[in-house]
Amino acid sequence: MTNTFEGSLIRLFRRLEELLRQMGQAAKVMGNDDLTKKFEESLSKIRRDLVAAQSLYL
């Protein structure tokens, strides 16, 4: 399907997760509750399955 390694995708999703977390914190500081909620919803949709696992070798 693709030549990309699974670990590279996991790392990408974890970086995206951290970015969304920081953006949510920035929105909270600005007082934009609607945007904060959207970032939190996005985080909950990304953080699941293999991305949330502590190790890929379970």
C-alpha positions in Angstrom: 0.0 0.0 0.0 2.8 2.5 0.9 6.5 2.6 1.5 6.1 4.5 4.7 7.1 2.7 7.9 4.5 2.3 10.6 6.7 3.9 13.2 7.0 7.1 11.1 3.2 7.3 11.0 2.9 6.8 14.7 5.5 9.5 15.3 3.6 11.9 13.0 0.4 11.3 14.8 2.1 11.9 18.2 3.5 15.2 17.0 0.1 16.2 15.7 -1.4 15.3 19.0 1.2 17.6 20.8 0.5 20.4 18.3 -3.3 20.1 18.9 -2.7 20.1 22.7 -0.6 23.3 22.4 -3.2 25.0 20.1 -5.9 24.1 22.6 -4.0 25.7 25.4 -3.4 28.8 23.3 -7.1 29.0 22.5 -7.9 28.6 26.2 -5.5 31.5 27.1 -7.2 33.7 24.5 -10.6 32.8 26.0 -12.0 31.1 22.9 -13.9 28.3 24.5 -15.5 27.1 21.2 -12.0 26.6 19.6 -10.7 25.0 22.8 -13.5 22.4 22.6 -12.8 21.7 18.9 -9.1 21.0 19.6 -10.1 18.7 22.5 -12.5 16.8 20.3 -9.8 16.4 17.6 -7.4 15.1 20.2 -9.9 12.5 21.4 -10.4 11.3 17.8 -6.6 11.0 17.1 -5.5 9.5 20.4 -6.7 5.9 20.0 -5.5 2.4 19.1 -1.8 2.1 18.2 -1.1 5.8 18.5 -2.0 5.7 22.2 -0.2 2.4 22.9 2.9 2.7 25.0 4.7 0.2 22.8 4.2 -1.2 19.3 5.5 -4.5 20.5 2.6 -5.7 22.6 
